[in-house]
Amino acid sequence: MQINLKPDLSLLAIVVIFFLNYLVVRRFFFKPLTEIIEARETEVTTAERLYNESMARLNEATTKMEAQLHAAKRDAAQVRERFRGEAAAVRTQVVEKTQGEAKKIVAEADARLSSDVKEAREKIGRESESLARVAVERILGRAV
């Protein structure tokens, strides 16, 4: 058995077929596949960038809203305290007015009661003599 180391035309045909096969595979397989991979990488990169930008805007908006909420709470507390102070002043005035009216009513009732007591005592004094006379007349059975 002898080994022939001379290249023949079949080697050239194999190289040409290999080269043509490479061109076809590159054109119809590798190039579209590479384009798809690059497109997906671009989409992923763009999506990540948009996500990061959106998160940054969200954080800014959240911070801004929290600051506005804090300011609104502070303002509401000030308004609440002002209204509490005004309500306390009004309540004090109403209590003082009511106490004054109550004292006036009590004084009038006390004066009326005192006059009614005085009148009742006088009436009892007047009527006790006549009742005593009627009782004596009934006991004795004759006019006194």
C-alpha positions in Angstrom: 0.0 0.0 0.0 1.3 3.2 -1.1 0.3 6.6 0.2 -0.1 9.3 -2.4 0.8 12.7 -1.0 0.2 14.6 -4.1 -2.7 16.9 -4.1 -5.2 16.3 -6.8 -8.1 18.2 -8.2 -10.5 16.6 -5.6 -8.8 18.7 -2.9 -9.5 21.8 -4.9 -13.1 20.7 -5.4 -13.4 20.1 -1.6 -12.0 23.6 -0.8 -14.3 25.2 -3.3 -17.3 23.3 -1.9 -16.3 24.2 1.6 -15.9 27.8 0.7 -19.3 27.8 -1.1 -20.9 26.0 1.9 -19.3 28.6 4.2 -20.8 31.5 2.1 -24.3 29.9 2.1 -24.3 29.1 5.8 -22.9 32.5 6.6 -25.5 34.3 4.4 -28.6 32.3 5.3 -27.8 31.1 8.9 -25.1 33.0 10.7 -26.0 36.5 9.5 -29.7 36.2 10.4 -28.9 34.6 13.7 -26.3 37.2 14.5 -28.8 40.0 13.6 -31.4 38.4 15.9 -28.9 38.2 18.7 -27.8 41.8 18.2 -31.4 43.0 18.0 -32.2 41.2 21.2 -29.2 42.6 22.9 -30.2 46.1 21.7 -33.7 45.5 23.0 -32.4 44.3 26.3 -30.1 47.3 26.6 -32.8 49.7 25.6 -35.3 48.1 28.1 -32.7 48.2 30.9 -32.0 51.9 30.1 -35.8 52.7 30.0 -36.3 50.8 33.2 -33.5 52.6 35.0 -34.8 56.0 33.7 -38.4 55.1 34.8 -37.2 54.0 38.2 -35.2 57.3 38.6 -38.4 59.3 37.6 -40.4 57.2 40.0 -38.0 57.8 42.9 -38.0 61.5 42.1 -41.8 61.6 42.0 -42.1 59.6 45.2 -39.6 61.9 46.9 -41.5 65.0 45.7 -44.9 63.5 46.8 -43.5 62.6 50.2 -42.3 66.2 50.6 -45.6 67.6 49.5 -47.4 65.2 51.9 -45.2 66.2 54.7 -45.8 69.9 54.0 -49.6 69.2 53.8 -49.5 67.4 57.1 -47.6 70.3 58.7 -50.1 72.8 57.3 -53.0 70.7 58.4 -51.6 70.5 61.9 -51.2 74.3 62.0 -54.8 74.8 60.8 -56.0 72.2 63.4 -54.2 73.9 66.2 -55.5 77.3 65.1 -59.1 76.0 65.1 -58.6 74.3 68.4 -57.5 77.6 69.9 -60.4 79.4 68.4 -62.8 76.7 69.6 -61.3 76.9 73.1 -61.9 80.7 73.1 -65.4 80.3 71.9 -66.1 77.6 74.5 -64.7 79.8 77.2 -67.0 82.6 76.2 -70.0 80.3 76.0 -69.2 78.8 79.4 -68.8 82.3 80.9 -72.0 83.5 79.3 -73.9 80.3 80.5 -72.5 80.7 84.0 -73.6 84.3 84.1 -77.1 83.4 82.9 -77.2 80.5 85.3 -76.2 82.8 88.2 -78.8 85.3 87.1 -81.5 82.6 87.0 -80.5 81.2 90.4 -80.5 84.7 91.9 -83.9 85.4 90.4 -85.2 82.0 91.7 -83.6 82.7 95.1 -85.2 86.1 95.3 -88.6 84.7 94.2 -88.3 81.8 96.7 -87.3 84.2 99.4 -90.4 86.4 98.6 -92.6 83.3 98.4 -91.2 82.1 101.8 -91.8 85.5 103.4 -95.3 85.6 101.9 -96.0 82.0 103.1 -94.8 82.9 106.6 -97.1 85.9 106.7 -100.0 83.9 105.3 -99.3 81.1 107.9 -99.2 83.7 110.6 -102.5 85.3 109.5 -104.2 82.0 108.9 -102.9 80.3 112.1 -104.9 82.7 114.2 -108.1 82.1 112.3 -107.5 78.4 112.3 -106.8 78.4 116.0 -110.1 80.4 116.6 -112.0 77.9 114.4 -110.4 75.0 116.3 -111.3 76.5 119.7 -114.9 77.2 118.6 -115.3 73.6 117.5 -113.7 72.2 120.6 -115.8 74.4 122.9 -118.8 74.3 120.7 -119.5 78.0 120.9 -118.2 81.2 119.3 -115.3 82.9 120.9 
